[in-house]
Amino acid sequence: MGTVEYIQHHLTNNHIGEGFWTFNLDTIVVSLLLGALIVFVAARLGKQIEAGTPGGFQNFVESILEFVSTNVRDAFPGHNPLIAPLALTIFLWVWLMNFMDLIPVDLLPYLYQLITGDPHAHLKVVPTTDLNTTLAMAFSVFALIVFYNIKIKGVGGFIKMFLFHPFGKFFVPVNIVMTLIEEVSKPLSLALRLFGNMFAGELVFLLIALIGGTLAVGAAALFWAPLQVLLDLGWLIFHLLVITLQAFIFMVLTIVYLGMAHDEGH
């Protein structure tokens, strides 16, 4: 398999259907499994929680809860019981999906090919490198933004937001265009930022993997193989920060956008 074919193979989803009705099975299955993992761990921890002397894992989970709660208090005006659980779910789920990028790029696809007996089977295990995933999450948040805009401001207030914001009643056509762009940019910025960073990170891992696959041959392996290990380790450490930062940004922007929807004056 050549370099181009190798990269294309790893960036192709295992899917069924064509066109609009294409379903990326690997994205769906991995996302659901990671979501189920969050629910399972939370349920087990809820049954084993200790009030007096909590264990190390409970302390770790409580630190995450406090971290999310602090961000909600700082960025969200007023109180809504949905916001903190939503923010926590987004942070954990996005982080876990991003974390799949740190698994060696050839490991899970190779195991899947062994199980299926198909040496050409596709398996793309990082859901956030699939634009469908990031858009789905972003538009789910956008639906909540619209819902709370209408709930807090009323239908009339929601329409006035388009008519009179940001330049007042004398620039209604401009206001409509500007506000429409502002609102549409919210889900697009959420989706494209996460997708772009994770897709680029996955591509770098693939390029590093190619060092060992195409250059580390014969005596050249004495140079290229250690270089590949060094580059892989360095990028893995850096990318660990990237995946955490991307999960944090998605969570914080969700909180901020929903806070703006709760602001009657916005």
C-alpha positions in Angstrom: 0.0 0.0 0.0 1.4 3.4 -1.1 1.6 6.5 1.0 -1.5 8.1 -0.5 -3.5 4.9 -0.3 -2.4 4.4 3.4 -3.6 7.8 4.4 -6.9 7.5 2.4 -7.6 4.1 3.9 -7.2 5.4 7.5 -9.3 8.5 6.8 -12.2 6.5 5.3 -15.1 5.6 7.5 -16.7 2.1 7.6 -20.1 3.0 6.2 -23.3 1.8 4.7 -25.5 3.6 2.2 -24.6 6.3 -0.2 -25.2 10.1 -0.5 -27.3 11.7 2.1 -28.3 8.4 3.6 -24.7 7.3 4.4 -24.2 6.0 7.9 -20.7 5.9 9.3 -20.9 2.8 11.4 -17.5 3.2 13.1 -18.4 6.8 14.2 -21.8 5.7 15.5 -20.6 2.6 17.4 -17.5 4.2 19.0 -19.5 7.3 20.1 -22.2 5.1 21.6 -19.7 2.9 23.4 -17.9 5.9 24.9 -21.2 7.4 26.0 -22.2 4.1 27.6 -18.8 4.0 29.3 -19.5 7.4 30.9 -22.9 6.2 32.1 -21.5 2.9 33.4 -18.7 4.6 35.4 -21.0 7.3 36.8 -23.5 4.6 37.9 -20.8 2.5 39.6 -19.3 5.5 41.3 -22.7 6.7 42.5 -23.2 3.3 44.2 -19.7 3.3 45.8 -19.5 7.0 46.7 -18.0 7.7 50.2 -18.7 10.8 52.2 -15.9 10.4 54.8 -12.6 9.3 53.1 -13.1 9.1 49.4 -10.7 7.1 47.3 -8.3 8.5 44.6 -10.7 7.9 41.7 -13.6 9.6 43.5 -11.3 12.6 44.3 -10.4 12.8 40.6 -14.1 12.7 39.6 -15.0 15.3 42.2 -12.2 17.6 40.9 -13.7 17.4 37.4 -17.1 18.2 38.8 -15.8 21.2 40.6 -13.9 22.3 37.5 -17.1 22.2 35.4 -19.2 23.8 38.1 -16.7 26.7 38.4 -16.9 27.3 34.7 -20.7 27.3 34.7 -20.8 29.7 37.6 -18.3 32.1 35.9 -19.8 32.0 32.4 -23.6 31.4 32.9 -25.8 34.1 34.4 -28.6 33.0 36.7 -29.5 29.4 37.2 -30.6 26.5 35.0 -30.4 22.9 36.3 -29.7 21.6 32.8 -26.5 23.6 32.1 -24.0 22.0 34.5 -25.0 18.4 33.6 -24.9 19.3 29.9 -21.5 20.9 30.3 -20.1 17.9 32.1 -21.5 15.5 29.5 -20.0 17.5 26.7 -16.6 17.8 28.3 -16.3 14.1 29.2 -17.8 12.8 25.9 -15.8 15.0 23.6 -12.6 14.3 25.6 -13.1 10.5 25.4 -13.8 10.7 21.6 -10.7 12.9 21.2 -8.7 10.4 23.3 -9.2 7.7 20.7 -6.7 9.7 18.6 -4.0 8.7 21.1 -4.4 5.0 20.4 -1.8 3.8 17.8 -3.3 4.5 14.4 -2.8 1.0 13.0 -3.8 -1.0 16.1 -7.6 -1.1 16.1 -8.0 -1.1 12.3 -5.6 -4.1 12.2 -7.5 -6.0 14.9 -10.7 -5.2 13.1 -9.3 -6.6 9.8 -8.3 -9.8 11.7 -11.7 -10.2 13.1 -13.6 -9.6 9.9 -11.0 -11.4 7.7 -11.0 -8.5 5.3 -7.5 -7.0 4.8 -9.1 -3.9 3.2 -11.8 -3.2 5.9 -12.0 0.4 7.0 -12.2 1.5 10.6 -11.9 5.1 11.7 -12.0 5.2 15.5 -11.9 8.9 16.3 -15.5 10.2 16.1 -14.5 13.8 16.3 -12.5 13.5 13.0 -15.9 12.9 11.4 -17.6 16.2 10.6 -21.0 14.5 11.0 -20.2 14.0 14.7 -19.1 17.6 15.4 -22.0 19.1 13.4 -24.5 16.9 15.2 -23.3 18.0 18.6 -23.1 21.6 17.5 -26.6 21.7 16.0 -28.0 20.0 19.2 -26.5 22.9 21.2 -27.9 25.3 18.6 -31.4 23.8 19.0 -31.1 24.5 22.8 -29.9 28.1 22.0 -33.0 28.7 19.9 -35.3 27.0 22.4 -34.1 29.2 25.3 -34.1 32.3 23.3 -37.8 31.8 22.6 -38.5 30.6 26.1 -36.8 33.6 27.8 -37.5 36.4 25.3 -40.8 35.1 23.9 -41.5 34.8 20.2 -41.8 38.5 19.8 -38.5 39.2 21.6 -36.8 36.5 19.5 -38.0 38.2 16.3 -37.0 41.7 17.7 -33.5 40.3 18.3 -33.2 39.9 14.5 -34.9 43.1 13.6 -33.2 45.6 16.0 -29.9 44.1 17.0 -27.2 45.3 16.8 -27.8 48.7 15.0 -31.3 49.7 16.1 -34.6 50.2 14.3 -33.2 52.3 11.4 -31.1 49.4 10.0 -33.5 46.5 10.0 -32.3 44.8 6.8 -28.7 45.0 8.0 -29.7 43.8 11.5 -31.4 40.7 10.0 -28.3 39.8 8.0 -25.8 40.5 10.8 -27.8 38.6 13.5 -28.4 35.7 11.1 -24.7 35.4 10.5 -24.0 35.7 14.2 -26.4 32.9 15.1 -25.4 30.6 12.3 -21.7 31.0 13.1 -22.3 29.6 16.6 -22.9 26.0 15.6 -20.5 26.2 12.6 -17.6 27.5 14.8 -18.3 24.8 17.4 -18.3 22.0 14.8 -15.5 23.2 12.5 -13.0 24.1 15.3 -13.2 20.7 16.9 -13.2 18.8 13.6 -10.3 20.8 12.1 -8.1 20.3 15.1 -8.8 16.6 15.5 -8.5 15.9 11.8 -5.1 17.7 11.7 -3.9 15.8 14.7 -4.9 12.4 13.2 -3.2 13.3 10.0 0.1 14.1 11.8 -0.1 10.7 13.6 -0.5 9.0 10.1 2.5 10.9 8.7 4.6 9.9 11.7 3.5 6.3 11.3 4.6 6.4 7.6 8.2 7.0 8.8 8.4 3.6 10.2 6.4 2.0 7.4 8.3 3.5 4.4 11.7 4.8 5.5 12.7 2.3 8.3 14.0 -0.4 5.9 17.3 -2.2 6.4 20.1 -0.3 8.0 18.0 2.9 7.7 15.9 1.6 10.5 18.7 2.4 13.0 18.0 6.1 12.3 14.3 6.3 11.3 12.8 3.9 13.8 14.1 5.8 16.9 13.1 9.1 15.2 9.6 7.8 14.7 9.4 6.8 18.4 10.6 10.2 19.5 8.3 12.1 17.2 5.3 9.9 18.1 6.0 10.4 21.9 6.4 14.2 21.5 3.3 14.6 19.4 1.3 12.3 21.8 2.2 14.5 24.8 1.4 17.7 22.9 -1.8 16.2 21.5 -3.0 15.2 25.0 -3.1 18.9 25.7 -4.9 19.6 22.4 -7.7 17.1 23.0 -8.3 18.4 26.5 -8.3 22.0 25.3 -10.7 21.2 22.5 -13.1 19.5 24.9 -12.8 22.5 27.2 -13.5 25.0 24.4 -16.5 23.2 23.2 -17.9 23.1 26.8 -17.2 26.7 27.5 -18.6 28.0 24.3 -21.8 26.0 24.9 -22.1 27.6 28.3 -21.5 31.0 26.9 -23.9 30.7 24.0 -26.7 29.3 26.3 -25.9 32.2 28.8 -26.5 34.6 25.9 -29.8 33.0 25.1 -30.8 33.5 28.8 -30.0 37.2 28.7 -33.2 39.1 28.0 -31.3 42.2 26.9 -29.2 40.4 24.2 
